[in-house]
Amino acid sequence: MIESNDGGRDLMSHPLVPVADEADARATARGLEPYAPDRVTVANVVEKAGGAPDKTPVEQSERVATAAVEAFRERFPSADHRVVYGRDVVGAILDLADEVDASAVAFRPRGGSRLVQFLSGDKTLRLVTESDRPVVAVTGSEPDERASTGAESERESVETEPGSADAGDGTE
């Protein structure tokens, strides 16, 4: 049992687990399994554009959410499921964690180069720094995914871009 730092309930007794899609849900569930939580709430956040056209139609986002929770429930059949809508994905996750009284937020960090993280806003950093409860990063990957470090992923993406003059030289 992993206790919280205040000596209270088990840190992983009821994690809120945000997932993006089916593959992410399966990998995250696999990574969460060793913690054997008593209760799990799996969440999908549908990012709204706030007056502008949404990135994807609501119906499509809801289909993705349904498929993701079904994949997650392959390992956690009794997981609760919530779909939340909002402009601020991190804010929506933290609000939901309060609403369901989650003991922690558990997630699988998703890749992306440092440039992509910078341009899109690093949601992982915000999640960790803005949360009022523990945030736990779990590991887990699809069996067919190649294991690689972020540096290797960045290098591979640079090397495969056409017209890249200095691909893979290791400089930043």
Backbone as a ProteinNet text record, in pm:
[ID]
protein_1_A
[PRIMARY]
MIESNDGGRDLMSHPLVPVADEADARATARGLEPYAPDRVTVANVVEKAGGAPDKTPVEQSERVATAAVEAFRERFPSADHRVVYGRDVVGAILDLADEVDASAVAFRPRGGSRLVQFLSGDKTLRLVTESDRPVVAVTGSEPDERASTGAESERESVETEPGSADAGDGTE
[TERTIARY]
84.7	0	89.1	55.9	128.5	43.3	87.3	9.5	43.7	-55	-30.3	61.1	121.1	217.5	153.9	20.6	-44	-88.5	-46.5	-81.6	-225.4	-297.2	-437.4	-454.2	-552.4	-586.4	-474.5	-481.6	-386.1	-382.1	-263.1	-242.5	-316.3	-318.1	-380.5	-513.7	-581.5	-709.4	-817.4	-812.6	-911	-848.9	-770.3	-712.1	-812.5	-798.4	-865	-765	-808.4	-718	-766.5	-707.4	-745.3	-681.8	-762.2	-711.7	-756.5	-678	-705.1	-781.4	-744.8	-804.6	-785.8	-825.9	-818.8	-678.4	-580.9	-443.3	-389.8	-415.4	-370.8	-439.7	-568.2	-643	-587.4	-558	-502	-365.3	-280.6	-146	-151.3	-238.4	-250.4	-304.8	-404.4	-460.1	-353.9	-273.1	-164.8	-65.4	-34.6	57.8	0.7	-131.4	-198.1	-217.9	-223	-253.8	-171	-39.2	38.6	-2.3	-67.7	-109.4	-235.3	-308.9	-430.7	-523.3	-568.9	-656.8	-791.2	-849.9	-981.1	-1090.8	-1075.1	-1174.2	-1098.8	-1149.8	-1086.5	-1194.2	-1164.6	-1249.1	-1165.3	-1209.6	-1140.2	-1212.5	-1134.7	-1193.6	-1146.6	-1237.7	-1205.2	-1239.5	-1147.1	-1172.1	-1186.6	-1302.7	-1328.4	-1296.6	-1192.5	-1146.6	-1239.9	-1298	-1388.6	-1310.9	-1354.7	-1281.7	-1327.7	-1432.6	-1475.8	-1524.1	-1626.9	-1681.5	-1637.1	-1519.9	-1470.5	-1516.6	-1506.8	-1543.1	-1453.8	-1516.2	-1441.5	-1345.2	-1237.9	-1137.7	-1197.9	-1286.4	-1356.1	-1503.2	-1592.4	-1734.4	-1757.7	-1853.6	-1882.7	-1912.2	-1988.6	-2024.2	-1899.2	-1804.8	-1679.7	-1601.2	-1593.2	-1522.1	-1586.6	-1719.1	-1789.2	-1766	-1755.9	-1723.6	-1583.4	-1489.1	-1352.3	-1352.4	-1428.7	-1436.7	-1495.5	-1601.3	-1664	-1567.6	-1497.4	-1400	-1286.7	-1244	-1135.4	-1176.4	-1294.7	-1336.8	-1358.3	-1408.2	-1422.9	-1285.7	-1186.6	-1050.6	-996.5	-1018.2	-970.5	-1037	-1165.3	-1240.7	-1202.1	-1119.7	-1068.2	-987.3	-921.4	-841.4	-909.6	-994	-1065.2	-1214	-1282.1	-1422	-1517.4	-1487.8	-1580.5	-1542.3	-1452.6	-1410.6	-1528.3	-1539	-1636.7	-1586.3	-1677.2	-1635.7	-1701.4	-1621.6	-1671.7	-1617.7	-1704.6	-1664.3	-1688.3	-1585.5	-1599.5	-1561.5	-1622	-1601.5	-1543.1	-1440.9	-1385.3	-1275.3	-1249.6	-1140.8	-1006.2	-1000.6	-876.3	-873.7	-799.7	-796.5	-746.2	-637.4	-581.3	-680.1	-738.3	-837.8	-955.1	-1000	-1111.4	-1073.8	-952.3	-906.1	-902.4	-846	-834.4	-970.9	-1062.4	-1198.5	-1267.8	-1250.2	-1312	-1251.2	-1120.8	-1056.7	-1119.9	-1149.3	-1219.3	-1359.4	-1430.7	-1569.6	-1583.1	-1492	-1502.7	-1422.1	-1358.6	-1275.7	-1166.3	-1094.7	-986.6	-871.1	-808.3	-692.2	-567.7	-567	-453.9	-501	-420.7	-441.5	-330.2	-368	-269.6	-281.6	-169.8	-173.5	-47.9	-54.6	61	108.1	228.2	277.1	282.1	234.2	237.3	356.3	414.6	536.5	516.4	609.4	610.5	744	792.4	920.6	906.2	1017	1013.4	951.3	972.9	914.3	762	710.8	566.1	509.8	576.3	529.8	528.6	631	638.7	526.2	504.9	403.9	261.6	237.6	102.7	78.9	181.7	167.3	186.8	275.6	307.1	201	105.8	-3.7	47.4	150	205.9	260.3	336.7	391.6	280.8	178.7	66.8	-5.7	-25.8	-95.9	-21.6	109.2	189.9	196.8	213.2	233.3	104.1	-8.1	-133.2	-223.8	-191.2	-277.1	-263.6	-375.6	-374.4	-369.6	-348.3	-337.9	-221.2	-176.9	-63.2	-93.8	8.8	0.2	101.6	54.8	138.3	147.9	269.1	291.7	312.7	228.6	241.7	304.4	372.5	432.6	343.1	357.7	279.1	279.2	301.3	300.2	230.5	185.2	124.5	234.4	204.6	306.7	380.2	314.5	379.9	451.5	442	512.3	660.4	744.8	888	919.9	1003.9	1048.5	1162	1146.1	1254	1249.5	1362.7	1367.9	1318.7	1286.3	1242	1345.2	1473	1579	1582.2	1566.7	1566	1445.8	1329.3	1209.9	1228.1	1285.8	1309.1	1404.6	1512	1611.7	1548.3	1468.6	1405.9	1312.4	1237.1	1144.4	1219	1333.8	1413.7	1475.2	1525.5	1591.5	1495.9	1368.6	1274.9	1211.1	1235.7	1179.2	1258.1	1188	1259	1324.5	1441.8	1510.6	1580.4	1594.1	1660	1809.7	1879.3	2022.8	2109.3	2069.3	2154.7	2086.5	2012.3	1939	2031.3	1993	2064.2	2201.6	2235.7	2370.9	2384.8	2270.4	2277.9	2282.5	2280.3	2280.9	2142.1	2131.3	1999.8	1998.9
-117.7	0	123.8	217.5	343.1	447.1	492	590	730.6	817.4	957.6	1016.4	1130	1188.1	1241.4	1251.9	1297	1180.4	1057.4	940.1	895.8	957.4	927.5	806	813.9	699.2	665.7	544.9	494.9	589.6	626.2	719.2	676.5	547.4	497.7	427.1	461.7	396.8	434.6	557.8	601.5	704.1	657.2	752.4	795.5	919.8	968.5	947	881.9	843.4	900.9	1011.5	1064.8	983	952.2	879.3	950.4	935.1	1005.8	921.3	794.1	708.4	563.2	470.4	327.4	281.3	312.4	266.6	325.5	452.3	516	452.8	423.1	362.1	224.9	144.2	10.5	20.6	105.8	119.7	177.2	273.7	334.6	232.7	156	52.6	-50	-87.3	-182.4	-124.1	4	68.4	87.4	98.9	119.5	-10.6	-120.3	-250.8	-285.7	-265.7	-303.7	-230.4	-116	-39.9	-95.4	-179.1	-243.7	-146.8	-41.9	54.5	-7.2	42.8	-4.3	40.9	162	223.6	308.3	314.7	393.9	474.9	600.6	680.2	714.7	668.9	697.8	814.8	907.9	1029.8	1057.6	1113.4	1166.6	1314.5	1397	1539.5	1576.4	1629.8	1676.9	1825.9	1858.6	1997.1	2079.3	2183.3	2273	2396.1	2455.5	2568.4	2703.3	2708.2	2832.9	2936.3	2903.7	2997.8	2971.4	2917	2879.9	2737.3	2693.5	2554	2457.3	2352.5	2252.9	2177.8	2124.2	2049.4	1928.1	1860.1	1744.9	1755.3	1698.7	1700.6	1627.4	1676	1617.5	1469	1430.2	1288.9	1203.1	1252.8	1179.4	1168.9	1277.2	1276.5	1179.1	1172.5	1080.4	935.4	907.1	770.7	730.9	823.4	796.8	769.2	848	829.4	693.8	654.5	524.5	410.7	417.5	313.1	309	424.9	430.6	366.1	397.5	339.8	189.5	143.7	-1.1	-68.9	-8	-63.4	-62.3	44.5	54.1	-52.9	-75.4	-173.2	-317.2	-341.2	-476.4	-519.8	-427.5	-457.9	-413.1	-310.2	-257.7	-252.2	-368.7	-375.5	-283.6	-252.5	-170.9	-22.5	17.8	158.6	250.5	357.7	462.5	538	601.6	676.1	813	912.5	1049.1	1110.5	1181.1	1262.7	1406.4	1489.4	1630.8	1714.5	1830.2	1920	2050.1	2101.4	2227.8	2277.6	2407	2468.8	2433.1	2421.2	2396.5	2250.7	2167	2023.9	1997.8	2061.5	2039.8	2085.6	2202.4	2252	2157.1	2100.1	2005.3	1879.1	1831.3	1712.4	1741.2	1854.2	1887.6	1912.4	1976.5	1996.3	1862.1	1770.7	1639.3	1561	1574.3	1506.6	1552.3	1682.1	1732.8	1673.7	1676	1629.8	1484.6	1397.1	1254.3	1217.7	1317.5	1298.1	1193.8	1211.7	1119.8	1132.7	1021	1021.4	1071.8	1061.4	1104.2	1113.9	1176.4	1174.6	1086	981.1	889.1	894.9	913	924.8	866.2	840.6	794	910.6	959.7	1072.8	1036.3	1126.7	1105.9	1180.5	1124.8	1179.6	1312.6	1343.7	1469.7	1537.4	1600.4	1668.3	1788.3	1838.7	1957.6	2075	2084.4	2193	2181.1	2060.5	2039.3	2073.6	2028.9	2059.3	2209	2278.7	2423.2	2494.1	2454.9	2522.1	2492.2	2372.5	2336	2361.8	2399.2	2414.3	2277.8	2266	2136.2	2100.1	2017.9	1978.4	1898.3	1817.5	1739.4	1831.5	1930.8	2025.1	2096.1	2141.6	2209.1	2115	1991.2	1894.8	1874.8	1860.1	1837	1961.3	2077.7	2198.7	2261.1	2234.9	2298	2208.5	2081.5	1988.1	2005.6	1989.9	1994.8	1853.9	1756.8	1616.7	1551.3	1436	1371.1	1339.8	1350.8	1315.9	1204.5	1092.8	975.3	942.5	935.8	894.5	744	673.3	528.3	496.2	384.4	341.5	236.1	217.8	117.2	150.8	51.7	75.5	-40.1	-14.8	-120.6	-220.6	-349.1	-448.5	-422.8	-363.4	-342.9	-208.3	-125.2	3	-19.7	55.2	48	131.4	80.3	158.2	247.6	376.9	468.7	586.6	649.7	767.3	885.6	993.2	1114.9	1166.3	1157	1206.4	1125.3	992.5	910.9	945	965.4	999.2	1129.9	1230.4	1358.9	1341.7	1265.8	1247.4	1176.8	1071.6	998.5	1089.2	1173.2	1259.1	1361.7	1407.4	1503.1	1433.6	1311.3	1239.9	1204.2	1185.6	1145.1	1262.7	1384.3	1500.1	1529.6	1542.7	1573.2	1710.7	1720.5	1849.5	1890	1799.4	1833.4	1826.3	1937.9	1946.8	1885.9	1904.3	1859.9	1754.7	1666	1564.4	1474.7	1456.3	1360.2	1399.9	1529.7	1566.8	1581.5	1568.3	1570.3	1708.9	1814.2	1948.2	1994.7	2087.5	2142	2289.2
0	0	0	-85.2	-90.8	-20.3	96.6	171.5	127.7	140.7	110.1	215.9	185	277.5	404.3	410.1	532.6	620.7	583.5	662.5	642.3	549.4	523.6	436.5	351.6	267.5	169.1	119.7	21.6	-98.1	-138.4	-249.1	-375.5	-402.3	-524.7	-498	-389.2	-361	-462.3	-513.2	-612.2	-706.3	-802.1	-896.8	-1003.5	-1046	-1166.2	-1278.6	-1385.8	-1493	-1626.1	-1670.8	-1801.7	-1914	-2015.7	-2132	-2259.1	-2364.5	-2489.3	-2590.8	-2603	-2704.6	-2662.6	-2749.4	-2717.3	-2681.5	-2765.2	-2740.7	-2610	-2586.9	-2463.5	-2342.6	-2354.7	-2245.1	-2208.9	-2310	-2283.3	-2214.9	-2268.3	-2212.2	-2070.5	-2047.9	-1915.4	-1815.3	-1854.7	-1765.9	-1729.7	-1828.2	-1802.8	-1702.2	-1715.3	-1623.3	-1484.2	-1474.9	-1346.1	-1269.8	-1340.7	-1280.6	-1156.5	-1155.5	-1036.8	-908.2	-921.4	-803.4	-739.1	-810.4	-762	-688.8	-757.4	-691.6	-653.4	-543.9	-499.5	-595	-643.7	-731.6	-833.7	-956.7	-1061.8	-1133.4	-1159.4	-1247	-1368.5	-1484.5	-1609.2	-1675.1	-1729.6	-1784	-1925.6	-2003.5	-2135.1	-2131.6	-2173.6	-2181.6	-2328.6	-2361.8	-2497	-2497.2	-2570.6	-2573.9	-2661.9	-2602.2	-2674.1	-2717.2	-2826.5	-2882.6	-2827.9	-2748.1	-2687.6	-2787.8	-2864.6	-2960.6	-3102.9	-3120.3	-3253	-3282.8	-3407.1	-3436.8	-3357.5	-3305.6	-3229.9	-3320.3	-3258.4	-3334.5	-3402.6	-3331.2	-3387.9	-3350.6	-3431.8	-3396.5	-3264	-3187.3	-3056.4	-3067.5	-3168.4	-3184.5	-3203.8	-3280.8	-3303.4	-3172.9	-3098.4	-2970.2	-2872.5	-2873.1	-2783.4	-2825	-2955	-3001	-2955.8	-2966.1	-2921.3	-2770.7	-2694.9	-2549.8	-2514	-2583.9	-2558.1	-2587.2	-2699.1	-2733.6	-2631.8	-2584.7	-2486.8	-2354.8	-2307	-2178.5	-2191.1	-2304.4	-2324.5	-2320.3	-2381.4	-2377.8	-2235.8	-2161.5	-2023.7	-1936.7	-1959.3	-1879.1	-1908.4	-2008.6	-2029.9	-1907.8	-1841.5	-1722.2	-1594	-1602.1	-1485	-1518	-1513.4	-1557.5	-1481.1	-1357.6	-1278.4	-1275.3	-1362.1	-1363.7	-1394.2	-1317.1	-1346.8	-1468.4	-1540.9	-1660.2	-1660.6	-1690.5	-1703.3	-1831.7	-1901.4	-2015.1	-1972	-1984.5	-1949.7	-2071.4	-2080.5	-2193.2	-2140.2	-2207.8	-2163.5	-2254.3	-2243.4	-2320.4	-2260.7	-2129.5	-2057.3	-2011.3	-2081.8	-2053.2	-1910.9	-1872.2	-1738.3	-1631.7	-1650.7	-1555.5	-1541.7	-1654.2	-1651.4	-1573.5	-1591.2	-1518.1	-1367.9	-1330.5	-1188.4	-1125.3	-1198.1	-1146.3	-1125.6	-1220.6	-1208.5	-1091.7	-1071.2	-957.5	-825.8	-815.4	-696.8	-686.5	-799.1	-800.9	-756.9	-802.8	-769.3	-644.5	-582.6	-463.4	-488	-598.8	-634.9	-535.6	-506.4	-417.9	-489	-622.2	-705.1	-849.4	-931.5	-1075.8	-1131.4	-1201	-1258.6	-1409.6	-1476.6	-1621.6	-1681.6	-1810.7	-1886.1	-1970.1	-1944.4	-2023.9	-2171.4	-2252.6	-2396.2	-2452	-2553.7	-2611.8	-2680.5	-2759.9	-2831.4	-2808.4	-2910.1	-2897.3	-2804.1	-2758	-2672.4	-2745.2	-2874.9	-2952.3	-2953.6	-2976.8	-2976.9	-2840.3	-2732.8	-2598.1	-2573.4	-2618.8	-2600.5	-2674.9	-2799.8	-2881.5	-2834.9	-2786	-2745.1	-2596.8	-2524.1	-2379.6	-2317.5	-2225.4	-2166.4	-2062.5	-2103.5	-2013.9	-1895	-1915.9	-1805.5	-1697.3	-1736.4	-1639.7	-1563.8	-1634.3	-1568.2	-1473.6	-1516.2	-1431.9	-1300.8	-1309	-1189	-1100.1	-1159.7	-1079.5	-1028.6	-1094.7	-1053.9	-970.6	-960	-887.9	-737	-666.7	-520.7	-460.2	-546	-499.8	-573.4	-528.4	-595.6	-741.7	-824	-964.6	-987.6	-1041	-1059.4	-1207.5	-1257.6	-1396.3	-1397.3	-1473.9	-1484.8	-1619.5	-1623.7	-1749.5	-1811	-1936.5	-2006.6	-2152.8	-2234.9	-2378.5	-2446	-2565	-2645.1	-2680.8	-2687.6	-2717.5	-2848	-2946.9	-3074.7	-3084.5	-2980.1	-2982.6	-2959.4	-3031	-3006.4	-2885	-2799.5	-2683.7	-2730	-2706.5	-2740.9	-2646.5	-2630.4	-2545.6	-2624.7	-2554.3	-2620.7	-2718	-2682.2	-2769.8	-2899.4	-2887.3	-3007.6	-3094.1	-3032.8	-3108.5	-3182.1	-3114.2	-3178.8	-3295.8	-3273.9	-3378.4	-3497	-3472.5	-3581.5	-3660.4	-3591.9	-3664.2	-3746.5	-3699	-3775.6	-3895.4	-3874.4	-3983.3	-4095.5	-4065.9	-4168.9	-4239.8	-4193.3	-4260.1	-4386.6	-4499.4	-4623.5	-4616.5	-4675	-4681.9	-4554.9	-4459	-4333.6	-4353.1	-4340.2	-4368.6	-4258.5	-4132.7	-4023.6	-3938.5	-3999.6	-3926.5	-3848.2	-3721.3	-3637.4	-3592.5	-3595.4	-3555.1	-3404	-3331.2	-3185.2	-3124	-3202.6	-3144.6	-3114.4	-3021.4	-2984.4	-3002.4
[MASK]
++++++++++++++++++++++++++++++++++++++++++++++++++++++++++++++++++++++++++++++++++++++++++++++++++++++++++++++++++++++++++++++++++++++++++++++++++++++++++++++++++++++++++++

